[in-house]
Amino acid sequence: MLPSWIRSHLPGPSPQSFVSFTDEVARLLGLPPARPSDTVQRAYDTDRVWMLWRTTQGGATLTLERPYADPRERLVLVVEWHQPPAPETVAAMVRAYEGRGRGRSRLARLFRSH
């Protein structure tokens, strides 16, 4: 965490940059944008994963949760605005996380059938 006297001289994210960044990740995943009024916390759902973005001081967190997994599974990603990843990178990470569960179930079905 940076001292406040340094943070005050760094450009901070505007609500518009948070909204546009999260909506771009959602668009890349084929999801509709979140409600325009959600500027601090934004939720999106894929078929297998719940996504919740929250603004933080200096960035954002993305919580990915598998609500139907047994046991319930959660992954938290931290994005810092001074070195943000490309929305394409975050979308690829979400796809990989989402696909990991599908691959595991496919393997389980294969083992059960033999």
LUMPA-626117 format. One record per residue: z, y, x of N, C-alpha, C in turn. Coordinates in nm, 4 decimals. Atoms other than C-alpha are relative to their C-alpha. Example, Ala and Ser with C-alpha at 12.3 -4.5 7.8 and 13.67 -1.06 7.14 Angstrom:
LUMPA-626117
{{0.0000 -0.1190 0.0890} {0.7800 -0.4500 1.2300} {0.0000 0.1200 0.0900}}
{{-0.0060 -0.1190 -0.0820} {0.7140 -0.1060 1.3670} {0.0730 0.1090 -0.0770}}
***
This chain:
LUMPA-626117
{{0.0000 -0.1177 0.0838} {0.0000 0.0000 0.0000} {0.0000 0.1235 0.0879}}
{{0.0117 -0.1231 -0.0773} {-0.1009 0.3402 0.1325} {0.1067 0.1004 -0.0415}}
{{-0.0950 -0.1054 0.0357} {0.1476 0.6278 0.1510} {-0.0653 0.0985 -0.0980}}
{{0.0530 -0.0898 0.1029} {0.1104 0.8805 -0.1331} {-0.0770 0.1172 0.0599}}
{{0.0691 -0.1146 -0.0579} {0.0037 1.1612 0.1033} {-0.1413 -0.0377 0.0437}}
{{0.1364 0.0442 -0.0326} {-0.2988 0.9512 0.2118} {-0.0768 -0.0264 -0.1298}}
{{0.0652 0.0306 0.1288} {-0.3760 0.8271 -0.1411} {-0.0487 0.1259 -0.0689}}
{{0.0381 -0.1235 0.0686} {-0.3856 1.1863 -0.2662} {-0.1299 0.0579 0.0547}}
{{0.1239 -0.0510 -0.0597} {-0.6785 1.2576 -0.0303} {-0.1178 -0.0956 -0.0178}}
{{0.1085 0.0956 0.0226} {-0.8799 0.9500 -0.1242} {-0.0539 0.0174 -0.1408}}
{{0.0532 -0.0086 0.1360} {-1.1194 0.9600 -0.4150} {0.0480 -0.1203 -0.0807}}
{{-0.0497 0.1083 0.0845} {-0.9670 0.7576 -0.6961} {-0.1045 -0.0409 -0.1022}}
{{0.0954 0.0434 0.1011} {-1.1510 0.5560 -0.9554} {0.0214 0.0781 -0.1295}}
{{-0.0119 -0.0639 0.1312} {-1.2251 0.7316 -1.2785} {-0.0001 -0.1097 -0.1049}}
{{0.0070 0.1019 0.1059} {-1.1834 0.5498 -1.6092} {-0.1430 -0.0477 -0.0223}}
{{0.1393 0.0386 0.0191} {-1.5637 0.5542 -1.6313} {-0.0444 -0.1028 0.1033}}
{{0.0418 0.0968 -0.1017} {-1.6033 0.3665 -1.3012} {0.0600 -0.1372 -0.0282}}
{{-0.0621 0.1270 0.0356} {-1.3572 0.0974 -1.4119} {-0.0751 -0.0646 -0.1157}}
{{0.0713 0.0497 0.1173} {-1.5325 0.0620 -1.7483} {-0.1395 -0.0475 0.0381}}
{{0.1373 0.0386 -0.0350} {-1.8813 0.0567 -1.5986} {-0.0017 -0.1231 0.0912}}
{{-0.0061 0.1160 -0.0891} {-1.7811 -0.1925 -1.3264} {0.0271 -0.1280 -0.0791}}
{{-0.0345 0.1204 0.0762} {-1.6205 -0.4363 -1.5695} {-0.1102 -0.0369 -0.0990}}
{{0.1107 0.0288 0.0920} {-1.9022 -0.4016 -1.8222} {-0.1215 -0.0559 0.0736}}
{{0.1130 0.0539 -0.0768} {-2.1597 -0.4676 -1.5495} {0.0244 -0.1468 0.0349}}
{{-0.0326 0.1411 -0.0254} {-1.9803 -0.7900 -1.4516} {-0.0225 -0.0808 -0.1275}}
{{0.0187 0.0690 0.1282} {-1.9748 -0.8876 -1.8201} {-0.1493 -0.0161 -0.0317}}
{{0.1440 0.0070 0.0267} {-2.3463 -0.8051 -1.8576} {-0.0663 -0.1091 0.0832}}
{{0.0565 0.1023 -0.0889} {-2.4321 -1.0240 -1.5585} {0.0361 -0.1409 -0.0456}}
{{-0.0425 0.1297 0.0529} {-2.2403 -1.3071 -1.7269} {-0.0549 -0.0254 -0.1404}}
{{0.0567 0.0149 0.1334} {-2.4291 -1.2520 -2.0530} {0.1007 0.0260 -0.1106}}
{{-0.1046 -0.0305 0.0981} {-2.1206 -1.1166 -2.2328} {-0.0174 0.1417 -0.0527}}
{{0.0061 -0.1375 0.0518} {-2.1035 -0.8119 -2.4605} {0.1061 0.0860 0.0676}}
{{-0.1018 -0.0881 -0.0587} {-1.9160 -0.5057 -2.3332} {0.1284 -0.0031 -0.0821}}
{{-0.1289 -0.0098 0.0701} {-1.5498 -0.4623 -2.4202} {-0.0018 0.1251 -0.0880}}
{{-0.0088 -0.1185 0.0862} {-1.4391 -0.2030 -2.6738} {0.0043 0.1263 0.0858}}
{{0.0022 -0.1241 -0.0791} {-1.5121 0.1511 -2.5473} {0.1376 0.0644 0.0158}}
{{-0.1328 -0.0608 -0.0084} {-1.1518 0.2546 -2.6173} {0.0904 -0.0688 0.1026}}
{{-0.0808 0.0726 -0.0995} {-1.0188 -0.0046 -2.3698} {-0.0340 0.0517 0.1398}}
{{0.0296 -0.0589 -0.1305} {-1.0055 0.2011 -2.0502} {0.1001 -0.0389 0.1081}}
{{-0.1010 0.0421 -0.0973} {-0.6961 0.0528 -1.8809} {0.0037 -0.1518 0.0115}}
{{-0.0002 0.1466 0.0045} {-0.7246 -0.3122 -1.9811} {-0.1222 -0.0421 -0.0817}}
{{0.1226 0.0422 0.0678} {-1.0486 -0.4919 -2.0770} {-0.0071 -0.1517 0.0005}}
{{0.0029 0.1460 0.0143} {-1.0835 -0.8465 -2.2083} {-0.1408 -0.0464 -0.0356}}
{{0.1280 0.0643 0.0265} {-1.3910 -1.0707 -2.2103} {0.0262 -0.1501 -0.0050}}
{{-0.0152 0.1452 0.0065} {-1.4294 -1.4387 -2.2976} {-0.1345 -0.0668 0.0233}}
{{0.1163 0.0859 -0.0121} {-1.6809 -1.6930 -2.1757} {0.0319 -0.1245 -0.0828}}
{{-0.0271 0.1224 0.0753} {-1.7070 -2.0393 -2.3291} {0.1244 -0.0730 0.0483}}
{{-0.1093 0.0781 -0.0570} {-1.4433 -2.1783 -2.0946} {0.1100 0.0817 0.0667}}
{{-0.0934 -0.0817 -0.0769} {-1.2639 -1.8855 -1.9334} {0.0286 0.1308 -0.0741}}
{{-0.0393 -0.1324 0.0470} {-1.0682 -1.5838 -2.0564} {0.0068 0.0903 0.1216}}
{{-0.0015 -0.0973 -0.1089} {-1.1134 -1.2764 -1.8384} {0.0768 0.1231 -0.0467}}
{{-0.0744 -0.1212 0.0330} {-0.8675 -0.9866 -1.8380} {0.0032 0.0904 0.1229}}
{{-0.0025 -0.1013 -0.1050} {-0.9225 -0.6785 -1.6222} {0.1129 0.0980 -0.0302}}
{{-0.1033 -0.1042 0.0128} {-0.6345 -0.4343 -1.5613} {-0.0154 0.0961 0.1172}}
{{0.0048 -0.0970 -0.1093} {-0.6439 -0.1135 -1.3640} {0.1325 -0.0035 0.0756}}
{{-0.1190 -0.0120 -0.0846} {-0.4003 -0.0795 -1.0769} {-0.0158 0.1281 0.0803}}
{{0.0124 -0.1178 -0.0855} {-0.3261 0.2035 -0.8407} {-0.0899 -0.0381 0.1170}}
{{0.0924 0.0274 -0.1089} {-0.6263 0.1950 -0.6104} {-0.0972 -0.1125 -0.0263}}
{{0.0937 0.1090 0.0265} {-0.8161 -0.0832 -0.7832} {0.0176 -0.0614 -0.1364}}
{{-0.0116 0.0736 0.1258} {-0.8069 -0.3486 -1.0496} {0.0314 -0.1456 0.0306}}
{{-0.0195 0.1443 -0.0115} {-0.7022 -0.7081 -1.1059} {-0.0820 -0.0659 -0.1098}}
{{0.0717 0.0819 0.0972} {-0.9083 -0.9716 -1.2794} {0.0741 -0.1321 -0.0091}}
{{-0.0672 0.1270 0.0228} {-0.7170 -1.2624 -1.4283} {-0.0967 -0.0911 -0.0739}}
{{0.0835 0.1025 0.0625} {-0.9247 -1.5708 -1.5060} {0.0924 -0.1114 -0.0447}}
{{-0.0897 0.1030 0.0536} {-0.7551 -1.8226 -1.7287} {-0.0803 -0.1041 -0.0765}}
{{0.0570 0.1107 0.0767} {-0.8582 -2.1621 -1.8587} {0.1004 -0.0331 -0.1104}}
{{-0.1003 0.0185 0.1047} {-0.6783 -2.1613 -2.1932} {0.0091 -0.1432 -0.0515}}
{{0.0005 0.1351 0.0561} {-0.7737 -2.5186 -2.2810} {0.0219 -0.1070 0.1065}}
{{-0.0248 0.0964 -0.1078} {-0.7023 -2.6799 -1.9437} {0.1399 -0.0581 -0.0149}}
{{-0.1310 0.0640 0.0040} {-0.4163 -2.9225 -1.9143} {0.0363 -0.0429 0.1411}}
{{-0.0808 -0.1144 0.0404} {-0.2087 -2.7885 -1.7439} {-0.0839 0.1281 0.0032}}
{{0.0683 -0.1282 0.0077} {-0.3125 -2.4322 -1.8174} {-0.0163 0.0566 0.1403}}
{{0.0335 -0.0418 -0.1351} {-0.4772 -2.2767 -1.5147} {-0.0323 0.1489 0.0023}}
{{0.0246 -0.1442 -0.0105} {-0.4953 -1.9139 -1.3938} {-0.0329 0.0356 0.1447}}
{{0.0387 -0.0521 -0.1307} {-0.6619 -1.7328 -1.1036} {-0.0017 0.1516 -0.0104}}
{{-0.0028 -0.1459 0.0014} {-0.6047 -1.3665 -1.0157} {-0.0775 0.0512 0.1208}}
{{0.0783 -0.0652 -0.1051} {-0.8569 -1.1592 -0.8164} {0.0412 0.1462 0.0056}}
{{-0.0359 -0.1402 -0.0169} {-0.7704 -0.8173 -0.6751} {-0.1202 0.0735 0.0573}}
{{0.1111 -0.0842 -0.0443} {-1.0387 -0.5499 -0.6377} {0.0580 0.1328 0.0428}}
{{-0.0455 -0.1302 -0.0483} {-0.9704 -0.2420 -0.4269} {-0.1190 0.0942 0.0012}}
{{0.1127 -0.0906 0.0166} {-1.1859 0.0622 -0.4996} {-0.0528 0.0524 0.1322}}
{{0.0536 -0.0506 -0.1270} {-1.2123 0.1683 -0.1343} {-0.0931 -0.1017 0.0656}}
{{0.0924 0.1022 -0.0496} {-1.3945 -0.1631 -0.0613} {-0.0348 -0.0943 -0.1144}}
{{0.0239 0.0876 0.1149} {-1.5135 -0.2946 -0.3980} {-0.1152 -0.0970 0.0268}}
{{0.1125 0.0924 -0.0096} {-1.7306 -0.6037 -0.4144} {-0.1081 0.0434 -0.0981}}
{{0.1075 -0.0266 0.0956} {-2.0644 -0.5851 -0.5894} {0.0315 -0.0742 -0.1294}}
{{-0.0211 0.0716 0.1260} {-2.0485 -0.6754 -0.9591} {-0.0652 -0.1387 0.0011}}
{{0.0666 0.1300 -0.0109} {-2.2922 -0.9586 -0.8771} {0.0884 -0.1028 0.0694}}
{{-0.0910 0.0896 -0.0714} {-2.0364 -1.1070 -0.6366} {0.1120 -0.0474 -0.0916}}
{{-0.1080 0.0364 0.0918} {-1.7594 -1.0989 -0.8975} {-0.0536 -0.0942 -0.1081}}
{{0.0601 0.0871 0.1023} {-1.9923 -1.2512 -1.1611} {-0.0241 -0.1403 0.0562}}
{{0.0220 0.1314 -0.0629} {-2.0834 -1.5318 -0.9174} {0.1323 -0.0748 0.0165}}
{{-0.1314 0.0633 -0.0137} {-1.7127 -1.5984 -0.8545} {0.0477 -0.0540 -0.1352}}
{{-0.0404 0.0450 0.1339} {-1.6473 -1.6196 -1.2299} {-0.0802 -0.1238 -0.0383}}
{{0.0835 0.1176 0.0308} {-1.9424 -1.8595 -1.2729} {0.0467 -0.1229 0.0773}}
{{-0.0468 0.1127 -0.0808} {-1.8143 -2.0759 -0.9881} {0.1313 -0.0539 -0.0550}}
{{-0.1287 0.0423 0.0572} {-1.4641 -2.0847 -1.1380} {-0.0224 -0.0727 -0.1320}}
{{0.0308 0.0607 0.1292} {-1.6049 -2.1617 -1.4815} {-0.0673 -0.1364 0.0193}}
{{0.0723 0.1242 -0.0252} {-1.8374 -2.4314 -1.3439} {0.0848 -0.1091 0.0629}}
{{-0.0865 0.0991 -0.0647} {-1.5626 -2.6007 -1.1436} {0.0632 -0.0911 -0.1037}}
{{-0.0597 0.0810 0.1060} {-1.4003 -2.7192 -1.4653} {-0.1006 -0.0939 -0.0621}}
{{0.1048 0.0853 0.0571} {-1.7293 -2.8493 -1.6033} {-0.0305 -0.1158 0.0926}}
{{0.0291 0.1061 -0.0960} {-1.7961 -3.0439 -1.2851} {0.1083 -0.1060 0.0012}}
{{-0.1114 0.0936 0.0009} {-1.4528 -3.1983 -1.2954} {-0.0059 -0.0879 -0.1247}}
{{0.0073 0.0830 0.1208} {-1.4989 -3.3098 -1.6585} {-0.1173 -0.0967 0.0062}}
{{0.1139 0.0911 -0.0157} {-1.8407 -3.4524 -1.5790} {0.0380 -0.1185 0.0868}}
{{-0.0431 0.1088 -0.0880} {-1.6887 -3.6522 -1.2958} {0.0936 -0.0949 -0.0737}}
{{-0.0937 0.0845 0.0750} {-1.4102 -3.7778 -1.5226} {-0.0761 -0.0892 -0.0979}}
{{0.0800 0.0805 0.0935} {-1.6664 -3.8926 -1.7821} {-0.0764 -0.1096 0.0742}}
{{0.0740 0.0999 -0.0784} {-1.8692 -4.0684 -1.5118} {0.0901 -0.1159 0.0384}}
{{-0.0905 0.1055 -0.0415} {-1.5664 -4.2587 -1.3861} {0.0438 -0.0866 -0.1186}}
{{-0.0400 0.0752 0.1174} {-1.4630 -4.3582 -1.7376} {-0.1103 -0.0928 -0.0500}}
{{0.1111 0.0805 0.0516} {-1.8095 -4.4899 -1.8231} {-0.0333 -0.1185 0.0909}}
{{0.0322 0.1122 -0.0914} {-1.8238 -4.7228 -1.5185} {0.1143 -0.0944 0.0165}}
***
